[in-house]
Amino acid sequence: MTNHLKVGDRKFDGFCVINHANPDCGFFALVSTALNSVRVALQHNWLPVIRFDRNVSDYFYDEARGDEIWSYYFEPVMGLSYKAFKKLVDAGEIDASLVHTYNDRNKVDQHLGCDDPDFITHFWGHYRPVDPAEWMTRKRLLGREYVAKYVRVKPHIQSLVDQFYCRHMDGFLMFGVHIRGTDFGYAEPTRPETYFQAIREKMVETPGDKTRIFLATDQQQFVEQFEREFGSLVMTYDAMRSESEVAPFQFKKASPYKKGEDVLVDVLLMSKCNFLFKGASAVGEYALWFNPDLECRDFGLDSERDLNHRAPAALKLNVNDRHPVVLKAALAYKTIKRSFLDFGISAGRRVLPVAVRDWLWLRIGRHMYFFK
């Protein structure tokens, strides 16, 4: 038992099994939750063991790949997978008194603790920082530290990245671009035209015929717009994309495993670029965390937090080119629907017993923070 609690020169006081509290989140929100849970476990001197099973996310759980989602894509954060951990427990080699977990309130607090100075996140919470650039610099340093220590990509995924890079990107001056559409709602989205202008300005600074653009996006319309603007300079990975406000990770008929693989490969390819243009989304930020030397133009610094998630980016940016009257009606519908939802959540927090809130959270309230 003593040997199982020792990693390198560090001796731990127990184990912490990490799961998750928001099964409606995207892939890199899942990764951020894992890293924040690791951070808290280490503060208690517990050895972190990640267990992201079907209860954590229907979106990425793929029975054919195993019972634990993190293991599809990454190595264990500190050398001990949940599968190996469970074998030790079942064999009686680990005493139950040494095993700790977070309760639901702990998990939601970790997920929503954006204003905690030690919280690992890519965007601010309820209050815009006085100096967003300084805030982002601190968070970026923290994210890079934790990714370097605890996020190790599985070889088969790294192989996909290396193959694509050698075939399509090697030898070029690569501008990485991440632009978010579909369901993005917690901050104001950045318009493609803003990217176009910034990319053109950067091209003037770095003239030559070896410049190429690697575009990562969840919105098919953005691929078409960038290709119209920059032609054959644009390249993309063959990832799932949406033509509506439904994010690819929410597709019901798509491979759960492939959803995670696509976005992870996109991030790793962006991390191999020479310069990055990104908005407020976690996907672009993680490319910077995987490559500490990568510089960027961060449009997220100019974005405002939308605490009410009034409408998805696909509507705000009108990606389907709807008539102004139709668009206005759709935005009004989304705003009214969200207002009723917020009222129901607020009332529920006041009057519903905790057990009922727990049930609602797990069964029907996936995108509602009943614990908040």
N, C-alpha and C positions, 0 to 999 in steps of 0.2 A: 504493500500500500504506500509506503514511504517513497518508493521509486516512482510510482505513478504521479505523485505530487511534486516531482522535481523536474524542472526544465532548465537545462544548462546549470548555472550556478544558483538559480532561484528556487527556493523551497516554498510551496504554497500551503495555505491552511485548509483548503478545501477546493471543491469543484463548483463551477457555476454553469448550469445548463441554460443556454440562451435561446429563447424563441422570440416571438414578435407580437405586436399589439395592433397592427393596422393591416389587415389582409387585403386592402384595396389599393395599396401603393405599388408604384412601379419598381423596376429592378434595382436601380441604384439608391432609391429610398430604403430598400431592403438591406443593401450593403451598408448604408449609413447607420441604420439601426443596429446592425451587427457590430459595427465599430464602436458605437456609443455604449453598447452593452458590454463589450470587451473592456472599454475604458473604466466603467463602473466596477466590473468584476475585479480588475487589477487593483483598484483602490481598496477593495476588501481583501486583497491578497488571495483571491480565488482563481483557480485555473479555468479559463473560459472554454466551453465546449458548445459549439453551435448546433442547434437542432431546429432547422427550418423545415417542418413537415407540411402535410396537406392543410392543417389548420392554420398555418401561417399564410399560405398563398395558393389558391386554386389556379392562379394565372401561370405559375411556373412549375408547379408540382407535376412530375411526369413519372408515373408508376414504373414504366419500363426502365427508367434511369436510377431507381432506388427510392428510399423513403426519406431522404434528407436533401433538400434543395441546394444548400451551400456546396455540398460535395460534388454536384454536377459540374461546377465551374471552378471551384477553388480548393486548394489544399486546406487542411485544418489550420486554424489560426495559430495554435501553439502546439501542433504536433499530434493532438488527440482528437480524432473524429468521433462523432456521436456513436457511430456503429461500433467502433472499438471500445468506447466508454461503456456502452450498454452491455457488451460481452463481459467486461470486467465486473460490472454491477451484478449481472446474472450469475456470474461465477463466484460471487461473494468476496471478490478481491477489493471492492470499494464499499465501505460502510455508508449506509444511507444518511447517517448524521453528518457526513462530510459533503453532502450534495445540496446545493442551494439553487433556488430559482427566483425570478422576479415575479411579484404579483402583478395583476393587471394595471393597477394604478402606477406602479413603478415603471412599467413598460411604456405607458402612454406619456408619463412625465419625461422619460428619456427621449421619446419620439418628438415631443413638442418643446423641448428645452432650448429653443433656438437662442434665447437671450442669456443662457448660461455661458460665461466666458470660456469654459472648457468644453463646450458642446461642439461636436463635429458636425458641421453643416455647410451648405453652399449658399444659403440665403438667410437674411435676417427674419426675425419673427414679427411681433406686434409693433415694434418701434423701429423706425429707420435710424440707423446709426448717425451720429453727428458727422462722422467722416467715413462714408461707406468704403472708400478705397483702403483706409487703414484697417477697418474691420475685416474686409475681405483678405487683406494680406495676412492677418493673424490666423484667420480660419484656414486659409490655403496652406500655410506652414503646418498647421495641426493636421489637416487632411493628408498632406504629403507624408508626414511622419508616420501616421497610422497605416496608410496604404503600404508604405515601404516595409513596415514591420509585420503586418498581419494579413495582407492580401496577396496571395501567390496563385497565379492563374494556372489551371491545369494544362499539361503539355499539349493535349489535342487541340485546345483553343489557341494556344500560342502558335501552334503549327499553322492554323488557318490564317492568322495574322501575318506571320512571316511569309507564307506563300503569296498572299495578296500583295504585300509590300514589294517583294522581289519582282513580281510580274508587272505591276502597274505603277509603283511609286518611286522605286529606287532610281536615283540619278536626277530626279526633278527637285526643284524648290517647291515644297508642298505647303499650300495654305489650307489648313483644316478649318472646316465650317460646321458648327452645330446650330441649327435653328429648329425651335420647337413649335409645333402646332397642335392639332387634335384637341385633347382634353386639358391642356395646360391652363391652370386657372389661378394659382396662388400669387402670381405676379403679372404685371403687364407684359405681353409678348412683344418681341422686336420684329418690326416689319422687314420683309426681304429687301426693300429699297434701301434701308439703312445699312444692311450688309453690303449691297452692291456698291454704294458710295465708298464705304471704308475699304473694301477690297480693291477698288480702282485706285484709291489713293496709295495703298500699300504697293500696288504693282508699279506705280510711278517711282517709288523709292527703290524698288528692286527690279529694274528692267532686265529683259532677256527673254529668250524663247523657251526656257526650261521651267517656267512657272506652271503649276497645275493646282487644281482645287479639289480637295477631297471633301465631299458633302455628306454629312450625316444628318438625317432628319426622319421624323415619324410621319411627315405629310408628303404625299406623292405630288401634290400641286407645287410644292417648293422645288422639287427636282426639276420639274418642267420649267419653272420660272428661271432657275439658275442656268439651265441649259440654253434657254432663249437669250439670256444675258451674256453668258461666257462661252457658249458653244462647246467645242470639243475639249476645252480646258477642264471641264467638270468630270469627275469620276465618282462613282458610288459603289458601295458594297451591296451585294444582292440581299438586302434585308427586307423584312415585312414593313409595309407602309400603308397608311390609311388615306382615304379620300374624303373622310368625314371628321366629325369631332370624336369619334371612338378611337382611342389609342390602340396601337397594334397589340400591346400586351393584354388588352381586354378582348381580343378576337376569340370567339368561342370555339371555332373549328380549327384553329391553328395549333401546331405542336407547342405544348407548354415549354418544353426544353428549348426549342428553337427561338422562342421569344426572348429568352434571356441570352442565348448565345449571340443573336443578332446584335443586340445593343452593346454587349460586352466587346464584340469584335469591332464595332464602330468606334467605341471609346479607345480601344488599344491602337487602332489605326490612326485616329486623330492624335494620339499621344506621340506618334512617330513623325508627325509633321514638323515643319520648321517654324510655323506661326499659326495661331488659332484665333478665330473669330467666334464668339459665343454669346449666348444670352443668359438668362437667370437660371436655366435648368441645371439639374445635377449632372446630366450626361456630359455636357461640355466641361464642367468643373472637374469631373473625375479624370478626364484626359490630362488636365494639368497636374492632378495628384499623382498619376502614374508616371509623369515625366517632369521632374522638378526644374528642368532647364527650359521647358517650353514657355514662351511668352505669348501674350494674347491681347486682343482688343475685347474688353468685357462690357458688352452692352447691358449686362445685368446691373451694373453700377448706376445706370440711369433709370432703372425700372422701379416702379412703386409696388409695394405689397398690396395684394387684393385679398384681404382677410375673409371676405364673403364669397370668394370664388364665383363672382356674379355670372360669368359666362366663359365658356372654353375659348381657347385661342383661335380655333378654327372659325368660330363665329365672329370674334372680335376683328380678325384679319380678313374675314369674308373670303375664305379660300375657294369657295364654290361660286364666287361672283354673283351673288344673289341681288335681286332688285332691291334698291334702298328701302322700299316700303316693307318688303318681305323680311329683309334683314332686321329692320327696326322692330318688327313684330316678334321675330324669333328672339332677339335680345331682351325684349320686354317680358316675354314668356319665361325665359331663363331666370331673369331677375326676380319676378314674382314667385316662381317656383322655389327659388333659393330662399326668399324671405319667409315663406311658409315653413320650409324645412328648418331654417334657423330658429324660428319661433317654437316649432315642435321640440327641437333639441333643447332649447333653453328651458322650456316648461318641463321636459322630461327630467332634466338634471335636478329640478327643484322638488318634484313630487314623486318620482318613481323610486322604489327601493333599489338598492345596489344590485341585488340578485336579478331584478327585472332588467336593469340597464346592461348587466353582463350578458343576459340572454339576447337582448336586442342587438348588442354589439356583435356577438358571434354569429347570429342568424340572419338578421335583416338590415342591420345598421352599419354595414361595412365602411361607409365613407363618413360616418357621424362619430364625432369624439364625445361619446356619452360620459366619459370619465373626466373630461376637461374641467 
